[in-house]
Amino acid sequence: MKLKNPFPIEVKELYAFEHTCHAQGCNSGDGLEWHHILGRVSNSALNCMFLCHKCHENYTKFKKSDLLKQQLRWLVLYTNYKFREEDYEFYNRYKHYYK
């Protein structure tokens, strides 16, 4: 598992017990890697997800809006994450992806 991205500890802790790719329909646990959904514009929890190596290499096949919505849904439904100011700023800057 590669954990070298500069996400804050609060974000990294969300994935402590995650062992599968977050790409819809994948669920592989092979070579999980951090992925910045919109690139390294922000280290917000809304802009990251775990992808297996294969999905990470082919991430361009996914629609960014779908990944962002999926990540927001996961954070709200399956974690106790407390949104930070950086998360609100990210959402407000890129809210057009969530419509």
C-alpha positions in Angstrom: 0.0 0.0 0.0 1.5 3.3 -1.1 0.9 6.1 1.5 3.3 8.8 0.2 0.7 11.5 -0.7 0.6 14.7 1.5 -2.9 14.1 2.8 -3.4 15.2 6.4 -3.4 12.6 9.1 -7.2 13.0 9.6 -7.7 11.9 6.0 -5.1 9.1 6.1 -6.8 7.7 9.2 -10.1 7.2 7.2 -8.4 4.5 5.2 -6.7 2.7 8.1 -9.1 -0.3 7.8 -9.9 0.0 4.1 -8.6 -2.9 2.0 -10.3 -2.5 -1.3 -10.3 -0.2 -4.3 -13.0 2.5 -4.1 -13.6 2.5 -7.9 -17.2 1.4 -8.5 -17.4 -2.3 -9.3 -13.7 -3.1 -8.7 -13.2 -4.1 -5.0 -9.7 -5.3 -5.7 -7.2 -5.1 -2.9 -4.1 -5.3 -5.1 -1.6 -2.4 -4.7 -3.8 0.2 -3.2 -2.7 3.8 -3.9 -3.9 7.3 -3.0 -5.6 9.2 -5.9 -6.2 12.9 -6.1 -9.5 13.0 -8.0 -8.9 16.5 -9.4 -5.2 16.4 -9.3 -3.1 18.0 -6.5 -5.2 21.1 -6.3 -6.2 20.2 -2.7 -5.5 17.6 0.0 -9.1 17.7 1.1 -10.7 14.4 2.0 -13.2 15.2 -0.8 -10.4 15.0 -3.3 -8.9 11.6 -2.5 -9.8 8.0 -2.7 -8.1 4.6 -2.6 -7.7 2.9 -6.0 -6.0 -0.3 -6.9 -2.9 0.0 -9.1 -4.9 -1.0 -12.2 -7.7 1.5 -11.6 -5.2 4.2 -10.7 -3.3 3.6 -14.0 -6.6 3.9 -15.9 -8.3 6.6 -13.8 -9.1 8.7 -16.9 -11.9 6.2 -17.7 -13.8 7.5 -14.7 -15.8 10.7 -14.7 -14.4 13.1 -12.1 -17.9 14.1 -11.1 -18.8 10.5 -10.4 -15.7 10.0 -8.3 -16.3 13.2 -6.3 -19.9 12.3 -5.6 -18.9 8.8 -4.6 -16.2 10.1 -2.2 -18.7 12.5 -0.6 -21.2 9.7 -0.2 -18.6 7.4 1.4 -17.4 10.1 3.8 -21.0 10.9 5.0 -22.4 7.4 5.1 -19.4 5.2 6.2 -17.1 7.4 8.3 -17.2 9.7 11.3 -15.1 12.3 9.5 -15.5 15.8 10.7 -15.3 18.1 7.7 -12.5 20.7 7.9 -12.3 24.2 6.5 -10.2 22.9 3.6 -13.1 20.5 2.7 -15.7 23.3 2.7 -13.4 25.4 0.5 -12.8 22.5 -1.9 -16.6 21.8 -2.1 -17.4 25.5 -2.8 -14.7 25.8 -5.4 -15.7 22.7 -7.3 -19.5 22.4 -6.5 -20.3 22.3 -10.2 -19.0 18.7 -10.2 -21.6 17.7 -7.6 -24.7 18.8 -9.6 
